[in-house]
Amino acid sequence: MTVRRLSTALAGPALAALLCGASPVAAEAPHRVVSMNLCTDQLAMMLAAPGQLHSVTYIAADPRSSAMAEQAKEHVINHGLAEEIFLMQPDLVIAGAYSTRATVAMLRRLDIPVVVFDPASSLEDVRDRILQMGEVLHREDTAQAMASDFDTRLANLRADVAQRPRAVLYYANGYTSGEQTLAGQILTTAGFANAAAEAGYGSGMKVPLEVLAVTNPDLVITSQPYPGESRAEAIMSHPVIETLRRTGERASITDRDWVCGTPFVLRAIEELAADRDALFGDRQ
């Protein structure tokens, strides 16, 4: 038994933005953009023209959560507050579907254009978000090149494997991720079978410790706890988990490449596949 420590096509993006209540894409390229979501932060940093992106969130500068923490330091940091963003005088604000809704509503009342991005729930969604960001920023050519590179690299990673070790994604409060999630697809693309999904537990469902033990996966992937104490993360120290740790090998990677629908998910797949090869045999 092995336990791993894991630190957690838009055919018409403008139409999608309108359907979710966002302002339509501007006729001219925005010159002063503010992002207030970790995932849009990173896509914008990848695709924006020099000087186009003014501000990103404070989370983007946190290396525990962000794959681009160093790049984030080159931008003004915001905390998602309507007052601070208004004073930045942006000509475009980019938010996530679960960003502070009061802030989004206030900015719209102040006639500041806001485009809302849905989170990526699959590897296919990653490509779509790249293209959507390219359209929003008027950087379509750069986005198309990035999407093409993403497609090529992903296709190369989707090699067949002779044996698929059974793994469970196990997070705070005992939640798991099913196959129709970004994390679940990272797992299967890296050459694993999702044992929780096989047992009938999908995304957003809690896997009881008893079920985890009976499922007897080859690999249990847990999130890296943040500093301090958290009741939600206390389950990671439960005797069942500790027993699994004593009977298996351990490795660590961070959550930051897994969190958002960006090309960094490819790095997560590559590293997980390499660990699979090392622990369970080469990919065939």
C-alpha positions in Angstrom: 0.0 0.0 0.0 1.4 3.4 -1.0 0.3 6.8 0.2 1.3 9.9 -1.7 1.2 13.4 -0.4 -0.1 15.8 -2.9 0.2 19.4 -1.7 -5.0 20.1 -3.5 -14.3 24.3 -26.5 -15.7 27.6 -26.1 -17.1 27.8 -29.6 -18.1 31.3 -28.7 -16.5 32.6 -25.5 -18.2 36.0 -25.8 -21.6 34.3 -26.0 -20.7 32.2 -23.0 -19.7 35.3 -21.1 -23.0 37.0 -21.9 -25.0 33.9 -20.8 -23.3 34.0 -17.4 -24.0 37.7 -17.1 -20.5 39.0 -18.0 -20.0 42.1 -20.1 -19.3 41.3 -23.8 -15.7 41.4 -25.0 -14.6 44.9 -25.8 -14.2 46.0 -29.4 -10.7 47.3 -28.6 -8.0 45.5 -26.6 -8.2 46.4 -22.9 -5.1 48.3 -21.6 -5.5 48.1 -17.8 -6.8 44.6 -16.7 -7.4 43.5 -13.2 -7.9 39.8 -12.4 -9.6 38.7 -9.1 -9.4 34.9 -9.4 -6.4 32.6 -9.0 -7.0 30.7 -12.2 -7.7 33.8 -14.3 -4.6 35.4 -12.7 -2.4 32.7 -14.1 -4.0 32.5 -17.6 -3.8 36.3 -17.9 -0.2 36.4 -16.8 0.6 33.8 -19.5 -1.3 35.6 -22.3 -1.4 39.3 -21.6 0.7 41.7 -23.6 3.5 43.6 -21.7 1.9 46.1 -19.4 -1.7 45.0 -20.2 -2.3 43.1 -16.9 -2.3 45.6 -14.0 -3.3 43.5 -11.0 -3.7 39.9 -9.8 -4.9 38.5 -6.5 -2.8 37.9 -3.4 -3.4 34.2 -3.8 -1.4 34.3 -7.0 1.7 35.3 -5.0 1.3 32.4 -2.6 3.6 29.5 -3.8 1.5 26.9 -2.0 -1.4 27.7 -4.3 0.0 29.4 -7.3 2.3 28.0 -10.0 3.3 31.5 -10.9 4.0 33.1 -7.6 7.2 34.8 -8.7 5.5 36.3 -11.8 2.7 37.6 -9.7 5.1 39.8 -7.7 5.5 41.8 -10.9 1.9 43.0 -10.6 -0.1 45.0 -8.2 -1.8 42.7 -5.7 -5.6 42.9 -5.0 -7.8 41.3 -2.4 -11.0 41.2 -4.4 -12.5 44.3 -2.8 -14.7 46.5 -5.0 -13.2 49.7 -3.5 -9.6 48.9 -4.2 -10.3 47.6 -7.7 -12.4 50.7 -8.6 -9.5 52.9 -7.6 -7.2 51.0 -9.9 -9.4 52.4 -12.8 -9.4 49.2 -14.9 -11.0 49.0 -18.3 -11.6 45.3 -17.7 -12.0 43.0 -14.7 -11.7 39.3 -15.0 -13.4 37.1 -12.4 -14.1 33.5 -11.7 -17.6 32.1 -11.3 -17.1 31.8 -7.6 -15.2 35.1 -7.1 -16.7 37.5 -4.6 -20.1 38.1 -6.1 -20.8 41.3 -4.2 -17.6 42.8 -5.7 -18.6 41.7 -9.2 -22.1 43.2 -8.8 -20.8 46.5 -7.4 -18.2 46.8 -10.3 -20.9 46.3 -12.8 -23.1 48.9 -11.2 -20.1 51.2 -11.6 -20.1 50.4 -15.3 -16.7 48.6 -15.2 -16.7 45.7 -17.7 -16.5 42.3 -16.0 -15.9 39.0 -17.7 -16.6 35.8 -15.7 -14.8 32.5 -16.3 -16.2 29.2 -15.3 -13.7 26.8 -13.6 -12.2 24.1 -15.7 -13.7 20.7 -14.9 -11.9 18.7 -17.5 -8.7 18.7 -19.5 -10.7 19.7 -22.6 -11.9 22.8 -20.6 -8.3 23.9 -20.2 -7.9 24.5 -23.9 -11.2 26.3 -24.0 -10.2 28.7 -21.1 -6.9 29.5 -22.9 -8.8 30.5 -26.0 -11.4 32.4 -24.0 -8.6 34.4 -22.3 -7.0 35.1 -25.6 -10.3 36.5 -27.0 -10.9 38.6 -23.9 -7.4 40.1 -24.0 -7.4 40.4 -27.8 -4.4 38.0 -27.8 -6.0 35.3 -30.0 -2.8 34.4 -31.9 -0.8 33.9 -28.7 -3.7 31.9 -27.2 -4.0 29.7 -30.3 -0.3 28.8 -30.2 -0.6 28.0 -26.5 -3.7 25.8 -27.1 -2.0 23.9 -30.0 1.1 23.2 -27.8 -1.2 22.1 -25.0 -3.0 19.7 -27.4 0.3 18.2 -28.6 1.7 17.7 -25.2 -1.5 16.2 -23.8 -1.7 13.8 -26.7 1.8 12.6 -26.0 0.9 12.0 -22.4 -2.2 9.9 -23.2 -0.2 6.8 -23.9 -1.7 3.4 -23.0 -0.5 1.6 -19.9 -0.4 -2.2 -19.4 -1.4 -1.9 -15.7 -3.3 0.9 -14.0 -2.7 1.0 -10.2 -5.8 1.9 -8.3 -5.6 5.3 -6.6 -7.9 7.5 -4.4 -7.8 11.2 -4.2 -8.5 12.0 -0.6 -8.8 15.6 0.6 -9.9 17.6 3.7 -13.1 16.3 5.3 -12.7 13.1 3.4 -13.8 14.5 0.0 -12.7 12.8 -3.2 -12.7 13.8 -6.9 -14.4 11.7 -9.5 -13.5 11.1 -13.1 -15.5 14.1 -14.4 -13.2 16.5 -12.6 -9.9 18.1 -13.5 -8.1 16.3 -10.7 -9.7 13.0 -11.6 -8.6 13.4 -15.3 -5.1 14.3 -14.2 -5.1 11.0 -12.3 -6.3 8.8 -15.1 -4.2 10.5 -17.7 -1.1 9.7 -15.6 -1.9 6.0 -15.8 -4.0 5.3 -12.7 -7.5 4.0 -12.1 -9.8 6.0 -9.8 -10.6 3.5 -7.1 -13.1 5.9 -5.4 -15.0 6.3 -8.6 -15.0 2.5 -9.0 -16.6 2.3 -5.6 -19.3 4.7 -6.6 -17.9 7.9 -5.0 -17.8 10.8 -7.4 -16.8 14.5 -7.2 -18.0 16.3 -4.1 -18.7 13.1 -2.1 -17.1 12.1 1.1 -15.4 8.7 1.3 -15.7 7.2 4.8 -12.5 6.0 6.3 -14.0 2.5 6.5 -14.7 2.5 2.8 -11.2 3.8 2.1 -9.7 0.9 4.0 -12.0 -1.7 2.4 -11.3 -0.3 -1.1 -7.7 -1.1 -0.4 -6.2 1.2 -3.1 -2.6 0.9 -4.3 -2.2 4.7 -3.8 -3.8 7.3 -1.6 -3.2 10.9 -2.6 -3.8 13.5 0.1 -3.5 17.2 0.1 -0.6 19.0 1.8 -2.0 20.6 5.0 -1.5 24.3 5.4 0.4 25.6 8.4 -1.7 25.7 11.6 -4.5 23.4 12.8 -7.6 22.7 10.8 -10.4 20.4 11.8 -11.2 19.8 8.2 -7.6 18.5 7.7 -7.5 16.5 10.9 -8.7 13.4 9.0 -5.2 13.3 7.4 -3.8 12.3 10.7 -6.4 9.6 11.5 -4.9 6.2 12.5 -6.3 4.6 9.3 -4.3 7.1 7.2 -1.2 6.7 9.4 -1.4 3.0 9.0 -1.5 3.3 5.2 1.5 5.6 5.4 3.4 3.0 7.5 2.8 0.3 5.0 3.7 2.2 1.9 6.1 4.6 0.3 5.6 8.3 0.5 6.3 11.2 -1.9 5.2 14.8 -2.0 4.2 17.3 -4.7 2.3 20.5 -4.3 -1.3 21.3 -5.2 -0.5 24.3 -7.3 -0.3 22.6 -10.7 -3.6 20.8 -10.0 -5.7 23.7 -8.9 -6.5 25.6 -12.1 -7.3 24.9 -15.7 -3.9 26.1 -17.1 -1.1 24.3 -19.0 0.5 23.6 -15.7 -1.8 20.6 -15.4 0.5 18.9 -17.9 3.4 19.2 -15.4 1.1 17.6 -12.8 0.4 14.7 -15.2 4.1 14.3 -16.1 5.2 14.2 -12.4 2.5 11.8 -11.4 3.2 9.5 -14.3 6.9 9.5 -13.4 6.1 8.6 -9.9 3.8 5.8 -11.1 6.6 4.4 -13.2 9.0 4.5 -10.3 6.5 2.9 -7.8 4.6 0.5 -10.0 6.6 -0.1 -13.2 7.2 1.6 -16.5 4.3 2.7 -18.7 3.8 0.4 -21.7 
